[in-house]
Amino acid sequence: MSDPTDEATHRRWMLEALAEAERAAAAGEVPVGCVLVSAEGVSLARAHNLREALEDPTAHAEVLAMRSAAADLGTWRLEGVTAYVTLEPCVMCAGAFVNARIGRVVYGCDDPKAGAVSTLYQLHQDARLNHRYPVLGGVEAGACSEVLRTFFRARRKGSALTGG
């Protein structure tokens, strides 16, 4: 997909999102990170998955970042904001982006099991919804995939050692 923002800018912010994903992994959470950036290129919020720590099924990186940005901005409307996410958003997060009127989503690697903006669904393009947003995938895809592979490989190895 063509995109008006240069590749170096996308890479910079995706690396920030990857740092969040690493924080998630270190905490035993599925390593997904998200950074929200204003149209002016200012970081508004960043988060990583906290489902285990918060015991909250909605505590995905994207949702937590949107909550933080909305609180700081004093509005739920995130028009003009770009979300940088290490993993293709799921249905819940893609829908939350619709509801927040997000400006654009840039993600790292595809999620063939739950992806809702490219692989399984294209929720962001559904003309029946009241908002649509552009999506750019594949930014730092290798690094984003690797952090997930490493995390799940270690988990499987740990389960095999403990018999779990």
C-alpha positions as CSV (number, residue, x, y, z in Angstrom):
1,M,0.0,0.0,0.0
2,S,1.2,3.5,-0.7
3,D,1.6,5.8,2.3
4,P,2.5,9.5,2.6
5,T,4.7,9.0,5.6
6,D,8.3,7.9,4.9
7,E,9.6,4.5,5.7
8,A,12.1,5.8,8.3
9,T,9.3,7.4,10.3
10,H,7.3,4.1,10.3
11,R,10.4,2.2,11.3
12,R,11.2,4.5,14.1
13,W,7.8,4.3,15.7
14,M,7.5,0.5,15.1
15,L,10.8,0.1,17.0
16,E,9.2,2.0,19.9
17,A,6.3,-0.4,19.8
18,L,8.7,-3.3,19.7
19,A,10.3,-2.0,22.9
20,E,6.8,-2.2,24.5
21,A,6.4,-5.7,23.2
22,E,9.7,-6.6,24.9
23,R,8.4,-5.2,28.1
24,A,5.3,-7.4,27.8
25,A,7.5,-10.5,27.2
26,A,9.6,-9.7,30.2
27,A,6.5,-9.5,32.3
28,G,5.2,-12.9,31.0
29,E,2.6,-11.2,28.8
30,V,2.1,-12.0,25.1
31,P,4.5,-9.6,23.5
32,V,2.5,-7.0,21.7
33,G,3.2,-3.3,21.9
34,C,1.5,-0.2,20.7
35,V,2.5,3.5,20.3
36,L,0.0,6.2,19.3
37,V,1.5,9.2,17.4
38,S,-0.2,12.5,16.7
39,A,-0.4,14.0,13.2
40,E,2.4,16.3,14.3
41,G,4.7,13.3,15.1
42,V,4.4,13.5,18.9
43,S,4.1,10.3,20.9
44,L,0.7,10.4,22.7
45,A,0.7,7.0,24.5
46,R,2.3,3.7,24.6
47,A,1.3,0.4,26.1
48,H,1.9,-3.4,26.0
49,N,-0.4,-6.3,26.7
50,L,-1.4,-6.6,30.4
51,R,-4.1,-9.2,30.2
52,E,-2.5,-11.5,32.8
53,A,-1.4,-8.7,35.2
54,L,-4.8,-7.0,35.1
55,E,-6.8,-10.2,34.7
56,D,-8.7,-8.3,32.0
57,P,-9.4,-9.8,28.6
58,T,-9.6,-6.4,27.1
59,A,-6.1,-5.3,28.3
60,H,-4.6,-5.4,24.8
61,A,-1.8,-3.0,24.0
62,E,-4.0,-1.1,21.6
63,V,-6.9,-0.6,24.0
64,L,-4.6,0.4,26.9
65,A,-2.8,3.0,24.6
66,M,-6.2,4.4,23.4
67,R,-7.5,4.7,26.9
68,S,-4.3,6.6,28.0
69,A,-4.3,8.9,25.0
70,A,-8.0,9.7,25.3
71,A,-7.6,10.5,29.0
72,D,-4.6,12.8,28.3
73,L,-6.3,14.5,25.3
74,G,-9.6,14.8,27.1
75,T,-11.5,13.3,24.2
76,W,-12.3,9.8,22.9
77,R,-11.8,11.0,19.3
78,L,-8.4,10.1,18.1
79,E,-8.7,11.6,14.7
80,G,-5.4,12.1,12.9
81,V,-3.6,9.7,15.3
82,T,-1.5,6.8,13.9
83,A,-1.4,3.6,15.9
84,Y,1.8,1.6,15.5
85,V,1.2,-2.0,16.6
86,T,3.6,-4.9,16.5
87,L,0.9,-7.5,15.6
88,E,-2.1,-7.1,13.3
89,P,-5.0,-6.0,15.4
90,C,-7.7,-8.4,16.5
91,V,-11.5,-7.8,15.9
92,M,-11.8,-6.1,19.3
93,C,-8.9,-3.7,18.7
94,A,-9.8,-3.0,15.0
95,G,-13.3,-2.2,16.2
96,A,-12.0,0.0,19.0
97,F,-10.0,1.9,16.4
98,V,-13.2,2.4,14.4
99,N,-15.0,3.7,17.5
100,A,-12.0,6.0,18.4
101,R,-12.0,7.4,14.8
102,I,-8.3,6.6,14.6
103,G,-6.5,8.2,11.7
104,R,-4.3,5.2,10.5
105,V,-3.0,1.9,11.7
106,V,0.5,0.7,10.9
107,Y,1.3,-2.9,12.1
108,G,4.3,-5.2,12.0
109,C,3.4,-8.8,11.4
110,D,0.2,-10.5,10.3
111,D,-1.9,-12.5,12.7
112,P,-3.3,-15.5,10.7
113,K,-5.4,-16.7,13.7
114,A,-7.0,-13.5,14.8
115,G,-6.1,-10.6,12.4
116,A,-8.9,-8.2,11.6
117,V,-7.4,-5.7,9.2
118,S,-5.7,-8.0,6.7
119,T,-5.7,-11.8,7.2
120,L,-9.1,-12.9,8.5
121,Y,-11.1,-9.7,8.2
122,Q,-10.8,-6.1,6.8
123,L,-12.9,-4.4,9.4
124,H,-11.2,-1.1,8.8
125,Q,-12.7,-1.0,5.2
126,D,-16.2,-2.1,6.0
127,A,-18.5,0.5,4.4
128,R,-21.3,-0.4,6.8
129,L,-19.3,1.2,9.6
130,N,-19.3,4.9,10.3
131,H,-15.5,5.2,10.1
132,R,-12.8,3.7,8.0
133,Y,-9.0,4.1,8.3
134,P,-6.0,3.2,6.2
135,V,-3.8,0.4,7.2
136,L,-0.1,-0.4,6.4
137,G,1.2,-3.8,7.3
138,G,4.6,-5.4,7.3
139,V,6.7,-2.7,9.0
140,E,9.5,-4.4,10.8
141,A,7.6,-7.7,10.3
142,G,10.6,-9.9,10.8
143,A,11.4,-8.4,14.2
144,C,7.8,-8.3,15.3
145,S,7.4,-12.0,14.4
146,E,10.6,-13.0,16.1
147,V,9.6,-11.5,19.5
148,L,6.4,-13.6,19.3
149,R,8.2,-16.7,18.2
150,T,10.8,-16.4,20.9
151,F,8.2,-15.9,23.6
152,F,6.0,-18.8,22.6
153,R,9.0,-21.1,22.0
154,A,10.2,-20.4,25.6
155,R,6.7,-21.0,26.9
156,R,6.4,-24.3,25.2
157,K,9.8,-25.4,26.4
158,G,8.9,-24.3,30.0
159,S,5.6,-26.3,29.7
160,A,7.5,-29.4,28.5
161,L,9.9,-29.1,31.4
162,T,7.2,-28.8,34.1
163,G,4.9,-31.3,32.5
164,G,2.2,-28.6,31.9
